Amino acid sequence: MSEEAIDAETTQAKKYTTYKPPLLLPTGWKTVERINNGAKFMKLDIENAKITKITQLIIDSRIMKDGCEWVHLSISHPDSLPTYEELCAAKDWFIGKDKKAIQVFAPSTEHYNHHKYCLHLWHCLDRDPLPDFRIAGGI
C-alpha cells in the first residue's frame, strides 16, 4: 500500500478532534472562554493606566473535508490589523515554533470577512500538506 493510501485510510477514520489549547499562556494573555476543542484569549496592553491595544485570539480545531484535523487560529484588534510580528508570535506560542502554519488567500468567490481586522492561520495536525519550498537551505 502506498504512503498516500495509508495516510488517507488513517485520516478517514478520524472522527473527533484531539487538539487542546495551551494552559500556560504568554505574559499578558488571559483565557476568556474554553470551548470543547479550543479557546478564546485576550491581551490588553496598558500604558499610564489606559488600555492602548486590545488583542483577541481564538483557536480551535476541526476535521476538514480532507479527513485531517486542522487547527484554526484567528488574531485581531478592534481597529487595526495585527502586525506580522504579532502573527508570528501567536503562531509560535499557540501552534508551535517548530510547526508550519498556512495563511490562505482564498479566491474572492470563497472569501468571507466576518471581521476586517482579523488574520487567520491554519495548521494540519495529521500530516504536512505542503511541499518542501526551501531553496538553498531556507525559505
Kinemage of the C-alpha trace (Angstrom):
@kinemage 1
@onewidth
@group {chain A} dominant
@subgroup {mainchain}
@vectorlist {calphas} color= white
{ca met a 1} P 0.000 0.000 0.000
{ca ser a 2} L 1.345 3.448 -0.890
{ca glu a 3} L 2.140 6.059 1.767
{ca glu a 4} L -0.660 8.283 0.402
{ca ala a 5} L -3.173 5.423 0.702
{ca ile a 6} L -2.094 4.727 4.289
{ca asp a 7} L -2.423 8.431 5.171
{ca ala a 8} L -5.865 8.611 3.541
{ca glu a 9} L -7.009 5.468 5.366
{ca thr a 10} L -5.747 6.821 8.698
{ca thr a 11} L -7.309 10.268 8.348
{ca gln a 12} L -10.673 8.992 7.065
{ca ala a 13} L -11.104 7.071 10.318
{ca lys a 14} L -10.638 10.227 12.406
{ca lys a 15} L -13.945 11.399 13.804
{ca tyr a 16} L -13.007 13.559 16.796
{ca thr a 17} L -10.600 16.416 17.327
{ca thr a 18} L -7.606 15.935 19.608
{ca tyr a 19} L -6.229 19.480 19.812
{ca lys a 20} L -6.084 21.128 23.244
{ca pro a 21} L -5.176 24.832 23.550
{ca pro a 22} L -2.296 25.730 25.864
{ca leu a 23} L -2.926 26.127 29.582
{ca leu a 24} L 0.250 28.150 30.147
{ca leu a 25} L -0.047 31.494 28.356
{ca pro a 26} L 2.436 34.193 27.403
{ca thr a 27} L 2.694 37.204 29.705
{ca gly a 28} L -0.364 39.435 29.469
{ca trp a 29} L -2.677 36.865 27.870
{ca lys a 30} L -5.855 35.778 29.674
{ca thr a 31} L -8.287 32.988 28.893
{ca val a 32} L -11.727 34.421 28.113
{ca glu a 33} L -13.521 31.154 27.400
{ca arg a 34} L -12.648 27.499 26.860
{ca ile a 35} L -14.687 25.558 24.341
{ca asn a 36} L -14.636 21.822 23.535
{ca asn a 37} L -11.800 21.940 21.044
{ca gly a 38} L -10.370 25.398 21.558
{ca ala a 39} L -10.411 28.662 23.448
{ca lys a 40} L -10.713 32.434 23.246
{ca phe a 41} L -7.915 34.558 24.666
{ca met a 42} L -7.406 38.294 25.166
{ca lys a 43} L -4.434 40.528 25.807
{ca leu a 44} L -4.671 44.131 26.975
{ca asp a 45} L -1.688 46.437 26.525
{ca ile a 46} L -1.826 49.121 29.204
{ca glu a 47} L 0.240 52.312 29.446
{ca asn a 48} L -0.291 55.022 32.069
{ca ala a 49} L -3.416 53.255 33.358
{ca lys a 50} L -5.007 53.338 29.877
{ca ile a 51} L -5.652 50.453 27.506
{ca thr a 52} L -3.593 51.142 24.390
{ca lys a 53} L -4.278 47.930 22.463
{ca ile a 54} L -6.694 45.014 22.678
{ca thr a 55} L -5.758 41.727 21.028
{ca gln a 56} L -8.212 38.868 20.707
{ca leu a 57} L -7.155 35.370 19.680
{ca ile a 58} L -9.417 32.405 19.002
{ca ile a 59} L -8.042 28.941 18.374
{ca asp a 60} L -9.874 25.710 17.720
{ca ser a 61} L -9.640 22.583 15.627
{ca arg a 62} L -11.928 20.712 13.310
{ca ile a 63} L -11.897 17.746 10.972
{ca met a 64} L -11.939 19.124 7.435
{ca lys a 65} L -13.081 17.567 4.149
{ca asp a 66} L -9.622 16.056 3.617
{ca gly a 67} L -10.211 13.918 6.736
{ca cys a 68} L -7.432 15.690 8.645
{ca glu a 69} L -7.640 17.679 11.850
{ca trp a 70} L -6.775 21.332 11.261
{ca val a 71} L -6.073 23.942 13.922
{ca his a 72} L -7.517 27.362 13.069
{ca leu a 73} L -6.065 30.460 14.737
{ca ser a 74} L -7.530 33.934 14.329
{ca ile a 75} L -5.998 37.069 15.801
{ca ser a 76} L -7.500 40.545 15.696
{ca his a 77} L -7.576 44.082 17.040
{ca pro a 78} L -10.762 46.198 17.148
{ca asp a 79} L -9.443 48.866 14.776
{ca ser a 80} L -6.241 47.676 13.072
{ca leu a 81} L -4.731 44.551 11.588
{ca pro a 82} L -2.261 42.611 13.734
{ca thr a 83} L 1.349 43.140 12.690
{ca tyr a 84} L 3.480 40.444 11.090
{ca glu a 85} L 5.403 40.191 14.369
{ca glu a 86} L 2.165 39.683 16.340
{ca leu a 87} L 1.018 36.989 13.895
{ca cys a 88} L 4.390 35.199 14.169
{ca ala a 89} L 4.363 35.387 17.975
{ca ala a 90} L 0.804 33.983 18.102
{ca lys a 91} L 1.804 31.149 15.757
{ca asp a 92} L 4.898 30.312 17.801
{ca trp a 93} L 3.068 30.269 21.135
{ca phe a 94} L -0.335 28.797 20.240
{ca ile a 95} L 0.632 26.441 17.362
{ca gly a 96} L 4.345 25.890 17.995
{ca lys a 97} L 7.727 27.265 16.949
{ca asp a 98} L 8.602 24.032 15.166
{ca lys a 99} L 5.265 23.737 13.309
{ca lys a 100} L 4.209 25.014 9.898
{ca ala a 101} L 1.193 27.282 9.638
{ca ile a 102} L -0.563 28.423 6.486
{ca gln a 103} L -2.175 31.780 5.750
{ca val a 104} L -4.757 31.246 2.998
{ca phe a 105} L -5.614 33.853 0.398
{ca ala a 106} L -8.902 32.491 -0.935
{ca pro a 107} L -10.442 33.381 -4.293
{ca ser a 108} L -12.868 36.279 -3.980
{ca thr a 109} L -15.805 33.925 -4.594
{ca glu a 110} L -14.854 31.926 -1.472
{ca his a 111} L -13.731 34.810 0.718
{ca tyr a 112} L -15.780 35.649 3.787
{ca asn a 113} L -14.790 38.543 6.033
{ca his a 114} L -16.514 38.494 9.408
{ca his a 115} L -14.057 40.999 10.923
{ca lys a 116} L -11.953 43.278 8.715
{ca tyr a 117} L -9.063 43.452 11.203
{ca cys a 118} L -8.648 39.697 11.665
{ca leu a 119} L -5.894 37.423 10.321
{ca his a 120} L -6.073 33.630 10.174
{ca leu a 121} L -3.587 30.765 10.273
{ca trp a 122} L -4.175 27.060 9.669
{ca his a 123} L -2.075 24.111 10.859
{ca cys a 124} L -2.640 20.446 9.959
{ca leu a 125} L -2.125 18.140 12.948
{ca asp a 126} L -2.129 14.900 10.941
{ca arg a 127} L 0.419 15.499 8.213
{ca asp a 128} L 2.449 18.142 6.426
{ca pro a 129} L 0.272 19.174 3.465
{ca leu a 130} L 2.943 21.392 1.895
{ca pro a 131} L 5.850 20.503 -0.353
{ca asp a 132} L 9.376 21.441 0.702
{ca phe a 133} L 9.732 25.028 -0.570
{ca arg a 134} L 13.291 25.525 0.699
{ca ile a 135} L 15.808 26.908 -1.743
{ca ala a 136} L 19.467 26.873 -0.682
{ca gly a 137} L 18.524 25.639 2.802
{ca gly a 138} L 15.813 28.107 3.786
{ca ile a 139} L 12.663 29.923 2.807
